Amino acid sequence: MKSREIHLTAYPKGEPGPDNFELAEVDIVAPGNGEVLVQNRWLSVDPYMRGRMSGMRTYVDPFQIGQAMEGGAVGEVIESNNPKFAKGDWVMSMQGWREAYLSDGKGLQKIDTSLLPPQAYLHIAGLTGMTAYVGLKRMIDLKEGETLWMSAGAGAVGSAGIQFAKAMGAKVVATAGGKEKCDFCLELGADAVVDYKQTDYLAKSVREAAGGGVDAYFENVGGTHWTAALEVLKPKGRIAVCGMIQRYNDASAQPMPDNLTNIIAKSLRVQGFIVSDHMDLLGDFMTDLSSWMMAGKIQTRETVKDGIESTPDAFLGLFRGENFGKMLVKL
Ligand SMILES: NC(=O)c1ccc[n+]([C@@H]2O[C@H](COP(=O)([O-])OP(=O)(O)OC[C@H]3O[C@@H](n4cnc5c(N)ncnc54)[C@H](OP(=O)(O)O)[C@@H]3O)[C@@H](O)[C@H]2O)c1
């Protein structure tokens, strides 16, 4: 059979564009002994993929030029010669950016689609939800009654994080770009919201929205948000450094904020993390998520683009702020 996949054509300098990607057609042979053939149905695009396009190893290897890119995906087994998988099983893998693939079963995880739609495993019930959970539970150790600032609140991690923080009994101030996104954050339960595109003094706006300083900051954005957070955090505040998307497309190094000494003066705790280092929390996450879902505390939103050929545009759309909730590609 034929399958189409997206290859990286060159490591971008600065902002990537459509020219950095190409659609390629490949032949897939029938599965051999111990192999399965999987048809992907949903692909995830994520900001961290920009780091894998830099050509340098960060915490993961870079994508290879001229080869299919990788990413989270869920799909259906359409042929199986592996006793662990049957035709019709739904599986999650890192074999994204392609329509179909052969696998020996390693790295495939069966998912239960009877309770949740399959693509939910690419967001709320997958690494996205887990990221928000790890940041709040382990990095920040959020307590009932505390005030949290959730940045990129209308995005995948942010929208999960707002709801988790509310379920943990915190007060949440969210920031997002544009009125529609801010309204979405309020719908998710945020107590107050700031449109960072409409203020020229972000720290002041967040402080006013919070009714004072904040106890904790969930960093998804970096840059101007990071500077503002150092200003608006209360003494002994905690920062979970999850991502810094504002800087991912910078072609050259940017100056450090001039208020870094606040980390000392306010005794702030700044803790970066990679979600995959904290999989020991998966059981707790699943237990808490299930009970919050059963209590009706969790809603999800997806921004969906159609067809393998739209995957680069879906990815680039993350940097244009096009997504409400999780950005996905449906095949
Ligand atoms: N540490 C980990 O293990 C881990 C795991 C997953 C994700 N992350 C990080 O978590 C963050 C959120 O990831 P996600 O998957 O949930 O993505 P996302 O928030 O769903 O999508 C990206 C959002 O970031 C905002 N954004 C894009 N460019 C921006 C810029 N130049 N300045 C300010 N905001 C910008 C946009 O929202 P607005 O329209 O509101 O600006 C956009 O919708 C990212 O930084 C990602 O790298 C880290």
The ligand as an SDF file (V2000), in Angstrom:
LIG
                    3D

 48 52  0  0  0  0  0  0  0  0999 V2000
    8.1480   20.4860   29.7570 N   0  0  0  0  0  0  0  0  0  0  0  0
    7.4210   19.5770   29.1300 C   0  0  0  0  0  0  0  0  0  0  0  0
    7.5490   18.3690   29.3120 O   0  0  0  0  0  0  0  0  0  0  0  0
    6.3720   20.0720   28.1540 C   0  0  0  0  0  0  0  0  0  0  0  0
    5.4000   19.2010   27.6350 C   0  0  0  0  0  0  0  0  0  0  0  0
    4.4130   19.7380   26.7830 C   0  0  0  0  0  0  0  0  0  0  0  0
    4.4340   21.0920   26.4580 C   0  0  0  0  0  0  0  0  0  0  0  0
    5.4190   21.8810   26.9470 N   0  0  0  0  0  0  0  0  0  0  0  0
    5.4530   23.3200   26.6880 C   0  0  0  0  0  0  0  0  0  0  0  0
    4.2460   23.8430   27.1740 O   0  0  0  0  0  0  0  0  0  0  0  0
    3.8830   24.9980   26.4140 C   0  0  0  0  0  0  0  0  0  0  0  0
    2.4550   24.8190   25.9110 C   0  0  0  0  0  0  0  0  0  0  0  0
    2.4400   23.7080   25.0230 O   0  0  0  0  0  0  0  0  0  0  0  0
    1.0850   23.2560   24.3410 P   0  0  0  0  0  0  0  0  0  0  0  0
    1.3270   21.9710   23.6650 O   0  0  0  0  0  0  0  0  0  0  0  0
   -0.0150   23.3650   25.3320 O   0  0  0  0  0  0  0  0  0  0  0  0
    0.8930   24.3830   23.2220 O   0  0  0  0  0  0  0  0  0  0  0  0
   -0.3250   25.3620   23.1220 P   0  0  0  0  0  0  0  0  0  0  0  0
   -0.3350   26.2430   24.3230 O   0  0  0  0  0  0  0  0  0  0  0  0
   -1.5490   24.5660   22.8330 O   0  0  0  0  0  0  0  0  0  0  0  0
   -0.0370   26.1990   21.8010 O   0  0  0  0  0  0  0  0  0  0  0  0
    0.8390   27.2200   21.7550 C   0  0  0  0  0  0  0  0  0  0  0  0
    0.2180   28.5670   22.2410 C   0  0  0  0  0  0  0  0  0  0  0  0
    1.2840   29.3800   22.6720 O   0  0  0  0  0  0  0  0  0  0  0  0
    0.9720   30.7360   22.4570 C   0  0  0  0  0  0  0  0  0  0  0  0
    2.0700   31.3710   21.7130 N   0  0  0  0  0  0  0  0  0  0  0  0
    2.5890   30.9950   20.5300 C   0  0  0  0  0  0  0  0  0  0  0  0
    3.5780   31.8320   20.1660 N   0  0  0  0  0  0  0  0  0  0  0  0
    3.6590   32.7650   21.1430 C   0  0  0  0  0  0  0  0  0  0  0  0
    4.4930   33.9030   21.3450 C   0  0  0  0  0  0  0  0  0  0  0  0
    5.4420   34.2720   20.4840 N   0  0  0  0  0  0  0  0  0  0  0  0
    4.2900   34.6310   22.4750 N   0  0  0  0  0  0  0  0  0  0  0  0
    3.3330   34.2970   23.3690 C   0  0  0  0  0  0  0  0  0  0  0  0
    2.5320   33.2320   23.2310 N   0  0  0  0  0  0  0  0  0  0  0  0
    2.7060   32.4720   22.1280 C   0  0  0  0  0  0  0  0  0  0  0  0
   -0.3160   30.7740   21.6240 C   0  0  0  0  0  0  0  0  0  0  0  0
   -1.3760   31.1160   22.4950 O   0  0  0  0  0  0  0  0  0  0  0  0
   -1.8990   32.6630   22.5460 P   0  0  0  0  0  0  0  0  0  0  0  0
   -2.6910   32.8420   21.2820 O   0  0  0  0  0  0  0  0  0  0  0  0
   -2.6730   32.7330   23.7910 O   0  0  0  0  0  0  0  0  0  0  0  0
   -0.6770   33.5180   22.5440 O   0  0  0  0  0  0  0  0  0  0  0  0
   -0.4540   29.3510   21.1330 C   0  0  0  0  0  0  0  0  0  0  0  0
   -1.7940   28.9930   20.8980 O   0  0  0  0  0  0  0  0  0  0  0  0
    4.9190   25.1200   25.3030 C   0  0  0  0  0  0  0  0  0  0  0  0
    5.8900   26.0530   25.6880 O   0  0  0  0  0  0  0  0  0  0  0  0
    5.5070   23.7310   25.2240 C   0  0  0  0  0  0  0  0  0  0  0  0
    6.8120   23.7420   24.7170 O   0  0  0  0  0  0  0  0  0  0  0  0
    6.3880   21.3810   27.7850 C   0  0  0  0  0  0  0  0  0  0  0  0
  1  2  1  0
  2  3  2  0
  2  4  1  0
  4  5  1  0
  4 48  2  0
  5  6  2  0
  6  7  1  0
  7  8  2  0
  8  9  1  0
  8 48  1  0
  9 10  1  0
  9 46  1  0
 10 11  1  0
 11 12  1  0
 11 44  1  0
 12 13  1  0
 13 14  1  0
 14 15  2  0
 14 16  1  0
 14 17  1  0
 17 18  1  0
 18 19  2  0
 18 20  1  0
 18 21  1  0
 21 22  1  0
 22 23  1  0
 23 24  1  0
 23 42  1  0
 24 25  1  0
 25 26  1  0
 25 36  1  0
 26 27  1  0
 26 35  1  0
 27 28  2  0
 28 29  1  0
 29 30  1  0
 29 35  2  0
 30 31  1  0
 30 32  2  0
 32 33  1  0
 33 34  2  0
 34 35  1  0
 36 37  1  0
 36 42  1  0
 37 38  1  0
 38 39  2  0
 38 40  1  0
 38 41  1  0
 42 43  1  0
 44 45  1  0
 44 46  1  0
 46 47  1  0
M  CHG  2   8   1  16  -1
M  END
$$$$
